[in-house]
Amino acid sequence: MVSHILADLKLLYTGLGRVTLTTAMISDFYNWVMFAMLVPFAINGGSAIYGVLSTIVYVLFCFAVIRPYLVEIIVRKTNQNEWDNSGLFIVVMGAYASAAVTDLLGTHPVVGALVYGIMIPRGKFTHLLIEKSEDFGVVYLAPLFFGSCGIRLRAIYVIKTQGLGLVLFILLLSILPKILSTVIATQFYGMPVLDGVSIGLLMNTKGILPILMLNSAWDKQILSVESFSILTIAVLVMTMMVPLIINAIYKPRKLYKQNKLKTLQNLKAEAELRILACVHNPRQATGMINILEACHTTKLPPLRVFALQLVELTGHTASLFVSHVNQLNQLQSGGEQALTKAQQDLESITNIFQTYAAINENSKVDTIAAASSYSTIHEDIYNLSQEKQANLILLPYHKQSNIEGILETSNTAFQEINRNVMRDAPCTVGIFVDRGLASLFKVNLRVVMVYIGGPDDREALAVAWRLSKHQGVQLSVVRILMFGEAAEIDVMSHVENHGLLSVVVDSEKQKELDDEYVSAFRLKAVSNEDSIKYSEKEVRSRDDIPEVLHEVDEIGYDLYILGQGGGRNCLILTELMKWTDCPELGVIGDIVASNNFGSSSSLLIIQQYGCGGMVFENSNTTQKPNEVVPSNIEDGPDFVKVEWHQ
């Protein structure tokens, strides 16, 4: 229950979430032990000691004798894909058999079922078992069980006979002690009061165990009707109210706006670069490694990398899966455990990044998994990047290169994740378009940065500047200067919100910042490094843009570093943006990434933090009246030669 609440509130991967989930697991463990020990005494009195001792002997027998054979059979049949419905049914019936044994020994049947469940090896088999049995348990059995609890509940009767004041008083006594004790304990360890209150509230959420205990006490006539009803009401009220209270008082997203200068452009040279590298599969991890290699150099402080595997989960057990998938160190090696696809991918991703960390001794790498639905997983990325104090979030492009070098869509959901992250990211965001970027350990990396202007381009130049400090990187910066028609300001798109004068002044201010930053780059980098080149290209119309890009691409670069394009206020770029297939790449990025353009270079698209985030619109929709439309569009605009008409 706690893990579900934390997952719904997007706190599962924060420091608060980890402390709360760990505390809840330890607390529940002791609750189960106390439940197994005390129930026999409540039922059988003094003779219960024999039942408790017999249960302990049975548990030891299960783990010492039965479990090795059970694990061997399950793992072997799972690796050979020999499971069918009858075999799974036999495994499930083992839980009933174990429950019957503990019932005969004098303890509660659920203790035997729990022991049997712990013996089953975690991994691919448990995933298969849950997939087969979850719907039956959640849709059929659970409603029957909780429905029977509701039939026993006499809420109105208790309120009438005992009074509402007594019920509320008992509710407060059930909630406040745990909150106060938690706040005192967290204060002792230096945690904020708000975190202590949140953990205390979450500790008040109840799952299946309290309901089992109350029903067992009802069956054995240990509790009266009034006691059972009041305690059940307390469980319901606490479990329903806690998520609402936590959502109201603890909102980590408020922290996102605290530091507007958290950009790579403003990052000091001696500061550590912290990167959150998000991947969906091992292939994307291999591509990310090449970018990280270029960011790591002996001239700068160590690189800190947090490799995050994004796992889509839709089942009822989704929130607990991350606790399993993040504990690969507890899984037995040598094929003794049959892993799920997500666990196999995480193991491969972990090995890839550990190999990178072993080669680059100054780099520190942590591997994490985020399991959530794709519609909300961007919030987990926000929380992790905020907690890890990341300067840069690296995201994989939703298309991957095939054998022929053509980009093909792998999963459209990846594109939506990238857009959601770019809308309100707490730091700078980079989208990596991988076309087989070579490793720096084998060849030199030829990098080009196409600079037009705006905060995203300044951030992209900062990234390229850092990469240029690597001895294996040859950097070329091509600045595109706008003149004539190309220099016209896009007034209409911003005049309603900012006013005509504000738009003009802001454009002039951006030009001053661009000139200042490029001048500093030429003075400090180009003049002192032979591996850095700088050139300028003039553009006077929209037709000149693809011509300039073709001239650049003919040289043959391994990697383009481009700004997404926010804050440029350029009329022709705004018009071209309406016809991009992937607006998250920006106009220039969409051109170079298009299969029609014919480039074989990888791309890194940069969006600077603090500019309000990216706003995406449905660009390829019905044509508006009097709208300028390119006449020949196939896979995005054909930028080799485009004829424009009204």
Buried (B, 14 or more C-beta within 10 A) or exposed (E): BBBBBBBBBBBBBBEBBBBBBEBBEEEBEEBBEEBBBBBBBEBBEEEBEEBBEBBBEBBEEBEEEBBEEBBEEBBEBBBEEEBEEEEBEEBBEBBEEBBEBBBEBBBBBBBBBBBBEEBBBBBBBBBBBBEBBEEEEEEEEEEEBEEEBEEBBBBEEBBEEBEEEBBEEBBEEBBEEBBEEBBEBBEEEEBEEEBBBBBBBBBBBBBEBBBBBBBBBBEEEBBEBBBBBBBBBBBBBBBEBBBEBBBEEBEBEEEBEEBEEBBBBBBEEEEBBBBBBBBBBBBBBBBBBBBBBBBBBEEBEBBBBBBBBBBBBEEBBBBBBBBBBBEBEEBEEEEEBBBBEBBBBBBBBBBBBEEBBEEBEEBBBBBBBBBBEBEEBBBBBBBBBBBBBBBBBBBBBBBBBEEEEEBEEBBEBBBBBBBBBBBBBBBBBBBBBBBBBBEBEEEBBBBBBBBBBBBBBBBBBBBBBBBBBBEBBBBBBBBBBBEEBBBEBBBEBBBEEBEEEEBBEBBEEBBEBBEEBBEEBBEEBBEEBEBBEBEEBEBEEBBBBBBBBBEBBEEEBBBBBBBBBBBBBBBBBBBBBBBBBBBBBBBBBBBBBBBBBEBEBBBBBBBBBBBEBBEBEEEEEEEEEEEBEBEEBEEBBBBEEBEEEE
